Amino acid sequence: MPAPRSTGQDAPGATGDTGEVDRADRTDGTGEANGADRAGHTDRADGADRADGADGAVDETALLRAAEGGDAHAAHLLGRRHAQRGDRSTARHWWERAAAAGNLDSAYNLGVWHEKHGSLDEAVRWYERAADGGDVEAALNLATLLMEQHGDLPAARRWFEAAARAGSRPAARRLALICEDAGEPNEAGEWHRRAALDGDPLSAHDLGFLAYSSGAEDEALRWWELAARNGHADAAYHLGLLMAAHRDPEGAEACYRMAARNEHPGAASRLGGIALARGDLRTARAWFEQAAQAGRIDDQRTAGFVCVELKDPHAASHWFGRAAACGDAESAFNFGLLLIAELNDLKGGQHWFRQAALAGHRQAAAELAALLSMTGAAPELTELYRSEPWPPSPPSSPWDRTAEPELVARAELTAAAVARRGGAALAPGDLTEILGTWDLVTRPLLDHTGVVDWLAERSGLHRGAVEHLSAVRATLLRPGSAPWPTPAEIEHVLVTARELRSRLETR
């Protein structure tokens, strides 16, 4: 909820993050906090209050005389004084007189007043009067109200554009997002560019993705760097991924550190992997635990393994337990092992072996069977075989190899690009498996000419399936060369990739 205006200048408070006004607690000119309302705009009055002197009563008498004589500015200031005392009804009276005489600040304040009190049609009327007179902030408020409360996107877009052309950064960003949703990338890029150059890091970050998706990677790098310098953690992280994709590990690490300073869990995970590769287990643990605290299951599992290596079974149990509780079979298996080995908790170990086994973990199934036999629970083991499909089937052709860093980076960048603005979710792990599979099965080749025919002939797969796999791989590695793949395409291509590995015995 906007608050009334105190000066004839644009009041601070509109954020550049979303184009919406700030929702922090403010006062609305009456001394009452309105944090539950839309805040971010202050009421307007002349900063010198025109004739303030030692005798406030005389000054107000002069204001009253001038206002009754038709002085719009005096009426506006008089309304402001009544608002400060909490007399909203009288404040509204004088603002209406001032607005009727052409005072834009009073028209704006009336828009705020009516929006706060739920009379939205009146709020629209007064905002529109101020906006028609060239009040940029009123145009922004009007557009926001029309879009969010009335659902009138065409009218909202017109006012966002009017405000943006008059220099409103929040309006430029909101307009850019509207253009993106309308499938107008060129217009979206232009408005994002205006907002970004005016200091909006979110628009700079968005421009990076628009550039990346079109294949303009140098431009993506520049926009992400600009956003990162303005404190945008996601931009720093994605800049690091792009540098990793370009095989610049030092540059990538520097960007990850920049993002991690702003508590970015993905960056912490990357830094944990870098430390682990260097054999620095203590540093790796610190980074993986930072990432794991954000609920990332893979990092919880990895933190558990690092703690095992550091001879800290208590911490390892903590992380394996958290990941196991979220359904991670490998963590459940290792949690069971620790419970038995460190605490002699056979019942707890049996429980987690069972959970892992039912999720397809073959080693857990074997350990569970051995444990039940050793403890004389043969009837329970018999019942288990009878009641459950046993041994359980593992996930089909799991990808358990380490792909090249540039392929992992491409996979994550693609997933992030596709998911923007409510797009379809693609799993980075699936994309990594596709890229890694192609790299694995074509590694023996010195000359990749005719590689599709070679793979089809060797594997016995239909040439069209291999060609589709090749095309999706090319899109992931060369953004902008074709539309991003759909989830259905990825699912189809994964089947081909797994069958290819199976038939070539490289799984």
Secondary structure, 3 states (H helix, E strand, C coil): CCCCEECCCCCCCECCCCCCECCCCCECCCCCECCCCCCCCCEECCCCCCCCCCCHHHHHHHHHHHHHCCCHHHHHHHHHHHHHCCCHHHHHHHHHHHHHCCCHHHHHHHHHHHHHCCCHHHHHHHHHHHHHCCCHHHHHHHHHHHHHCCCCHHHHHHHHHHHHHCCCHHHHHHHHHHHHHCCCHHHHHHHHHHHHHCCCHHHHHHHHHHHHHCCCHHHHHHHHHHHHHCCCHHHHHHHHHHHHHCCCHHHHHHHHHHHHCCCCHHHHHHHHHHHHHCCCHHHHHHHHHHHHCCCCHHHHHHHHHHHHHCCCHHHHHHHHHHHHHCCCHHHHHHHHHHHHHHHCCHHHHHHHHHHHHHCCCHHHHHHHHHHHHHCCCHHHHHHHHHHCCCCCCCCCCCCCCCCCHHHHHHHHHHHHHHHHHHCCCCCHHHHHHHHHHHHHHHCCCCCCCCHHHHHHHHHCCCHHHHHHHHHHHHHHHCCCCCCCCCHHHHHHHHHHHHHHHHHCCCC
